[in-house]
Amino acid sequence: MARDIGMTAEDLNPSEVNKLETGMLTDIAGGVHYPMDCHVNPVSYLFEMKKVLLESNVKIIHKTNVERLSIENGKVISVTTGKDTWTGKKFVLSAGSFSAKLVNKIKLKIPLMAGKGYSVTVKSPPQKPAIPAILVEARIASTPMGHTWRIGGTMTVTQGSRLINQRKLNAMLRNVQNYYPEYDLSWTGSLNPWVGLRPLSADGLPYIGAFQEYPNLFAATGHAMLGVSLAPLTGYLISQIIAGKSIDYDMRMLSPDRF
C-alpha cells in the first residue's frame, strides 16, 4: 500500500535490520524500512508551534474550560470560558476526545469515543534504539528522542477514563523485550506512565468540515492515532473550507453530519 502512493518501502531480513539499527540488538523475523518516514518530539514541536502562533498574534488561553456555546439565528455567535466570552464569525471544533461532549452543549451529536493509551519515557537509558520503530505484533511505538526513549502503546476504548490498567501496562513493557532483548524491565519499572486519550470516530475517518445545523462551526477532530500526521492536511482543508475555496477532494466522507 505504501508503494502504491509513492513511498519507498524496503523489505529487510534480520541481518539487514540489525545493520540499520545500531543502537540495540533486535530479535525479529524481519522488518520494513520507510526511508521517507519521520518522527517528532511532541514537546519540542508544541513549544515551536506556540512560538509561531504568538508571533502571528494568536491569543492562547491556558487551563480554561469552554462552558457555553451561544447560538443566534442558526449560528454560533460566542464561546464562554470562565469569566470571558469570545465572539466571532467562524468557530473550529478541535478538542480531541472531548469534542463530542463539547458540542453536546448545543445538542449536536458526533459518534466519538476516547482511545486510552500509555507511554513511558526512559531518561538516559543504558541503551536505546537508534531509529524509531513500530513493533507490529505488539502494537507498540518505540521512539528515541534525544537522550530519552519513549515506549507507547495499548488501546482501550473508554468514555474518558484515565485510570491505569497496570496489567496492560506491564504487558506492553514486557513485550518490548521480545523485540529488543537487551532491554531490561528495571529501566521502566519505577517510572510513572503518561496516559493519553485519542479521539476515535465511528468509522475510523476524521470529522472535517462544517456542521449543517450550524454552518459557521467547523469540525477538525477524530484523527485517532494519526493526529500529528494528518494535522497539516487538516489545517489546510479547514482553512480552504472557511475561506470558501474549492477543494479537490470529496469531503462528504469526512463530514461531521455523515451519521
N, C-alpha and C positions, 0 to 999 in steps of 0.2 A: 504494500500500500504506500509506503514512504517513497519508493522508487517511482510509483505511478504519478506522484505530484512533483517529481523532480529532485527529491532529496537523495543524497548519497547514503547508501546503507551497505556496510561491509560485513559479510559473514566471517567470523573468526573462530578458529579452533582454540582449545585451551592454551596451547603454547603461544599462539598469537595474542591472546588476551593478556597473558602474564607478561609478554614483552611490552604491551601497551601500558598496562597497569603496573607502574614501577614502585608504587607506594607500599602495596601489600600483596602477598601471595593470594591467588584465588583458587578455589576448588569448585570448578564448574565444568559443564559439558561443552560449553562454547558461549559465544556472545555475538551481538550485533553492534557495530560501531557506527555512530552517526557523526561524521566529522563536522557537519554544519550545526550541530546542536550546541546549545549554550545553557549555562545555569546562572543564577543570580543570588547575591547575598541580600535577603529581604530588608535587613536593617539599613544597609548602605543605600539600597535603592530608594527606600522611603525617605531617608534624610535628603538625598539628592532631589527627589520629587518635590519634597516640601520646599526646598530652596528655589527650585524653578517656579513653583506656584506663587510663592511670596514675591519673587521678582516680577511676576506677571500681575501683581496686585490682587491676588486671590486671598480672601479672608478665610482663615482656618479657625474654627471654634472647637476647642478641646473639651472632652469629657462632658458633652452636652446631649441630652436626650431630646428627641423630637416628640413633643407631647400632643400636638394637634395639627391637622391639615385643614385649612379653611377653604370652603367651596362657595362659589358665587357664579350664577348663570352657566353652570355646567363646566366650570374650570376651577383649577386650584389657584387661589389668589395669594395664599400666605402659608408659612410654616411657623409654628410657635415652638420655641425651645426655651424652657425655663422662664426667665423674665423677658425674653426678647421675642419679637415677631418679625419675620423676614418676608417681605413681599417680593413678587417677581412675575414675569410673564411666562417663563418656562421653568419646569422643575424636573430633575432627574432622580429617579429612584435607583440607588446603587448601594444598598445597605446589606449586601451579602445574605446570610441565612436569616437575617431579621427583616428582610424586605416584605415578606408576606404579612407579618404582624403589623408592620407599619401601615400598609395600605388597607388593612382591615379597619383602620380608623375611619376610612371613608367608604366602607362597605365594598371594597374591591377584593377579589379572591384570585390568587395565583397559586397553583399547586407547587409548593416549595417546602422541602424538609432540610434539616441540618444533617450533614455527614461528619460525625466526630472523628478526628484523627489525632495521633500523638506524634511528638518528636522529642528527641533527646539530643542535646548538643554537648559534645565532649570537648573540653578545652585542653589544648596541648596534649593529645593522646600520645602514648609511646610510638604508635604507628597509625597512619591513616591512609586511605586510598589517595592516589594522585589525581584521579578523574572521577566525576560523578557517574552514578550508575543506577539503573532500576533493577532490583533483584526480582525478576519477573514472577517466579512461582510464589514467593513470599509477599509480593506486592509491597516492597519496601524501597524507599528512595534513600540512597547513600550519597551525601553531598559534602565534599571537602570545601571548607570556606576559610581561607587564610590559615590561622593556627588551630582552627576548630574542625570538628567532624560532626555533621548533623545526620541523624538517623531518624527517618519518619515513615509512618505508615498507619495501617488499620483504617477501617471504615465502618462506623456504627451509625445507622440511621436513627435520629432522635428528634424530639421536639425542641431541643436546645440545651439538653443536659451537658454539663461539663465534668460530671463525675468520672473519675478514672477507674477503668476496669483493670486492676493490677494483673489479672491473668492474661489479658490480651497484650498488655504492655510487656510483660515478661516473655511471652511467646514471640513477640516481634523482635526483641533483643536477642533471644536465643537463636532465632532464625538467621541472624546476621553471621553467626559462626559457621553456618552451612556454606556460606559463600566466601567468607574471609576467615579461615581457620586460625589466623594469628590474633584475631580479635579476642579480647578477654572480657568476660562479663563484669569483672571488677571495675572496668573503666567507666561503666554506666550505672553500676548498682546503687550508688548513693546520690545520683542526680535526680532533680525534680523534673518531671516531663512537662512539656508545653502541650496544651490542649487547644485545638482549633476546630471551628465549625465551618464546613464547606457548604455552600448553597446548592442543593440538589433539586433540579426541576423534575417534572413528572416523566419526561421523555428523554432526558439527557442533553437537551439543547438549551442554550441560554434564552432568557427573555430580553429581547432588544426591540425597542420601538414604542410608539405612543399607545396609550390606553384609549379605546374607542369611547368610553364613557367620559373621560377627562382628557381631551386631545392635547392639552399642554403639559401633561405628565408623561414622562418617558422612562421606560424600564431599561436598566442595564445591569442585570443580575442573573444568578442561576448558572454560573460557569463551572460549578463543581470543582474539580482539581486543576482546571485549566485557566484560572483567573488571571495569573500573570502572563501566561502565553497569549491569551486572547484579548488582554486589556488594550493594546494598541489598536487592534482592528475594531474592537467595540467602541473605543473613543472616537475613531474615525467615523463609524457608522452613525453613532448618536449625533455627532456634530453635523453630518450631512443631513440627517433627518430634521434636526432642529432648524437648520438653515434653509430647509425646503429644497434641497438639491437632489438630483436624481442619483440612484444607487444601482449599480449593475449586478444586483443580487435579488433573488426572490425572498423578500423579508417576511412573507406570510408564515413560513415555518418557524420563525423566531418571535412571532407576535405574542405579546403578553395576554392576548384575548383568544389564543388558539384552542383553549379547552372550554 
